[in-house]
Amino acid sequence: MGHVQDLWMSPGEDGRDRPTDRHGHGKRWKARYLDTEGAERSKAFARKQDAEKFLTEVEADIMRGTYLDPDAGRVTLRKYATEWMATRSFDAGTRQVIQTRVNGHIIPALGAYQLGHLAKRPSVVSGWVAGLDLSPRYAGHVLGTLSAILTAAVDDGLIRRNPCRATSVRPPQVPKRKLVPWDTARVAAVRAQLPSRYQAMVDAGAGLGLRQGEIFGLPVDAVGFLRHNVRVRVQVRLIGRTRVFSPPKGGRERDVPLPGPVAEALAAHLAAFPAAAMTLPWKEPGGKPRTERLIFTTNRGTPPHRGAFNYDVWGPARRRAGVPDGPGTGMHALRHHYASVLLAGGVDVGPLSEYLGHHDPGFTLRVYRHLMPSDADAARKAVEAALARFHADGSQTAFRLPGKP
């Protein structure tokens, strides 16, 4: 059991309290207790009642198993974040992204702070977020990374709460913009301006909904010309300066319907530019070599490099087609076009989410909800169709105008 010690007075040999050498200096009352490891801990207070309250709370925490070592939060964010990164099982690409956020934006500003100080002062985190010179969306991602680190610190028993979850800490508000997909004419115009070697990439993006890395890493044996489907199972990723093969985003393979025109475009492409065997590391630089016969390669016989392709090939072709620079003009626009076409054609969000390789149909709905036919239109058409069947049967509508028999 703990106890409260009077630092100013102590009992003498006669049993009477006598002043100690510390009498009148510093805080008078010290709460002493044994922590969960059996080590003695103490904390001084000016008032006896505060020391007794503290001792009661500590002993209750020890009984409940929620006791927190008061020295635990003294580790700096820099040290803990480094240890956190070392224990995460990220794939190489994700590790690169997270490391950039930590080293580029979190550690320079907050690394010297102790975890305990951050936990007690959410305003420090709030001020840091407000000062980030980043796009609102990316600033939110950086805050999310810091929150993940501090959640781990809570789980490790170093701090009681994650300051990123305080109500006063809010990510920058991302402007709400409705996605405006490219129409077929724009897609065709950009395709026509690409070198012939890369034109069928547009068909793979706009006709299959593939991501850029999935187009770059599309193996010829993944295209089922007779089965009328494409198995999306590999992509080309850029880890640092190294291209690697890796599973699709989220690690999930998927099947996508192969429309006839897309099959014809891919077949024509292969006739002009035969598939070539490419060997890249699997998942990370230095990984086990993996060979795939790719449909799309450069004129040097290598898989396309994302940065070089976007700058030297896609950007110039897009501008020649009359599409100016700006948000939403990368190859991902082809994927949005694909989604808009399927929704307009009546494809349900569930299957569309599967074709796009989204982790959750709810995410697909949030991105593309405004492209779906309105509920009012659907309701009106449903009733009109039902009434048309009634009239076709020779019956009369169940609806009557007021005052009419």
Phi, psi and omega in degrees: 000147178275174177207164179253125182256137175272113183278346183264332183231145176216147183291136177273186182294334180272004179089352179271146178288135179233150180298142175267176178297338181267004185304128178082001181238129178074188180284142190275324192250133180237122176274124180244140180201166175257129180281186184293343178263002180086005179273143180283134177236157178206158176209134184266149180221154177284327183245143182296320183296328177291321178295318180294320178296316179300315181297319178297317181293319180296314181296326176293319178297320179296319179294322181280345184083019181249014182295138179239125179301122182296341179270351187297322184281008182278351177292141181283156177299323179302312182294315183292320180297323177296316178294321179298314179300321183291338183259359181274143179262051178289150166286167188301320181294315179295320179301320180297317180295312182295319181298323178297318179294316183293308184286330185272332189228331184270305184296316182303325184265325189240355188301328183281345181287143171283148181302319181298323179293317179296321181296326181274342185233074176304338181297332177296315179293318180300317179294323178297315180299316182297333183267000180292124179270067184224166174297150181305320182294314182290324176300322176296323177294320180295317177299321178298323178293315177300319180298321179297320179296314184286333173295320176297324178294324175296314180298328180279358178077023181269328177221159183276327185219157177267112183297339179294342181264004176292148183296337181279349180259111183232137176291155178302143181285125180275124179303135180275112177239130177282130180297129177249104184288153174294144174274173184298324181296319179292318178301314181294324181294317179293319179302318183293336182270351178281152171303146185305331181296336186245000186297323182291347173299325179296321178295323179291327179280310184280338183255346179235347180073025182283148171287164182301314180297328178288328175292313180300326184256023183284111180280150182295327181283357176274348182266112179268086182299326180273332180275348181061041175209165177236130177266111180273107186229351183209152175221165172258125179242156178251112178252107189065242177251010186252131174276136179225156168273143176207165175297164176300164180308134182083356178074013184251123172283157180207161176251136181236134177300140180256102178293153181305310181300326179290319177300318180295319180295319179291322178296318179295321178298315182294329177293325180273326183226085184305148178301146182232141179287127180235137179244123179225160174296150179268118174076323184208155176305132183086359179289172181300131181299140178226139182244132176227145175269103188271144177285321185249123176222166177277173178289354174264003178077031180235159174296146179301143175263125187307308183297313181295319181295314182297321184279317188267336187244298187295310183303308179300318180296318179298316180293322177297332179278000178090014178260110184288167176296151178154175179299147175076022182244010175281184180298339180298340177299330178295322179293320176294322177300316179302313181297319182294322180294317181293320179295318178296332180275002176092010178290135182289156181298325181302301177299322179300318179300320178295316182296325181279345181077028177283151182283342188206127177302333178297324177295316178301317180297319181295324182284319191245010184304321184289348179270351182280151175304142184293152178299324180296316178298317181296318180295316180298315181294324179296315180293317180299321179294319180295317180293325178298324178291322178299313181294325180295331178278358180088002179272169180256156180298148179283348182272137180235141173283147180305135177081000179260142180288000000 
